[in-house]
Amino acid sequence: MTKPSRYPYSETIERLSKAIIDGGNTIFATIDQAAAAKTVGLLCAQPRSSSSKPKGGTPLMDAFPLVGFELPLKLLVC
């Protein structure tokens, strides 16, 4: 799904992070791809967050082990 944000980039990240945490999920990692790209002389504006809610994901992986390839959920903000 793709959905444009009506907020500036940094506010979008803040709002999404808050919504993820307030929803009882865990943000496992936030990767600043733009900063990583810059270290090798490239430009990129696509940080990514990975989040999961163990209470929901664990039963899914128990029932369908291959769903583990899809978890944790990923969110790309451009």
C-alpha positions as CSV (number, residue, x, y, z in Angstrom):
1,M,0.0,0.0,0.0
2,T,1.2,3.5,-0.8
3,K,-0.2,6.5,1.0
4,P,1.1,10.1,0.8
5,S,1.5,12.0,4.0
6,R,0.2,15.5,4.5
7,Y,3.0,16.2,7.0
8,P,6.6,17.0,6.5
9,Y,9.0,14.0,6.4
10,S,10.3,14.3,10.0
11,E,6.8,14.8,11.4
12,T,5.6,11.8,9.4
13,I,8.3,9.6,11.0
14,E,7.5,10.9,14.5
15,R,3.8,10.3,14.1
16,L,4.3,6.8,12.6
17,S,6.7,5.9,15.4
18,K,4.2,7.1,18.1
19,A,1.3,5.2,16.4
20,I,3.4,2.0,16.2
21,I,4.4,2.2,19.9
22,D,1.0,3.3,21.1
23,G,-0.5,0.3,19.3
24,G,1.6,-2.0,21.5
25,N,4.2,-2.8,18.9
26,T,8.0,-2.7,19.1
27,I,10.2,-0.8,16.7
28,F,13.1,-3.2,16.3
29,A,15.2,-1.0,14.0
30,T,15.1,2.3,12.2
31,I,17.6,2.3,9.4
32,D,18.6,5.7,8.1
33,Q,19.3,4.7,4.5
34,A,20.1,8.2,3.5
35,A,22.9,8.5,6.1
36,A,24.2,5.0,5.2
37,A,24.2,6.0,1.5
38,K,26.0,9.2,2.3
39,T,29.0,7.3,3.8
40,V,29.7,5.8,0.3
41,G,29.0,9.0,-1.6
42,L,25.5,8.2,-2.7
43,L,22.2,10.0,-2.1
44,C,19.0,8.3,-0.8
45,A,16.1,9.5,1.2
46,Q,14.5,6.3,2.3
47,P,14.8,5.4,5.9
48,R,13.0,2.2,6.9
49,S,11.5,1.1,10.2
50,S,10.8,-2.5,11.2
51,S,8.2,-3.2,13.8
52,S,6.4,-6.1,15.2
53,K,3.8,-7.1,17.8
54,P,5.0,-10.4,19.3
55,K,1.5,-11.2,20.5
56,G,0.2,-11.2,17.0
57,G,3.3,-12.4,15.1
58,T,4.1,-15.4,17.2
59,P,0.9,-17.3,16.7
60,L,1.1,-16.6,13.0
61,M,4.6,-18.0,12.8
62,D,3.6,-21.0,14.9
63,A,0.8,-21.8,12.5
64,F,2.5,-20.8,9.3
65,P,6.3,-20.9,9.8
66,L,7.0,-19.3,6.4
67,V,5.2,-16.1,7.5
68,G,8.5,-15.4,9.3
69,F,9.9,-14.2,6.0
70,E,7.3,-11.4,6.1
71,L,7.8,-10.4,9.7
72,P,8.7,-8.1,11.3
73,L,6.5,-5.7,9.3
74,K,8.3,-3.1,7.4
75,L,7.5,0.5,6.7
76,L,9.2,2.6,4.1
77,V,9.0,6.4,4.3
78,C,10.2,8.3,1.3
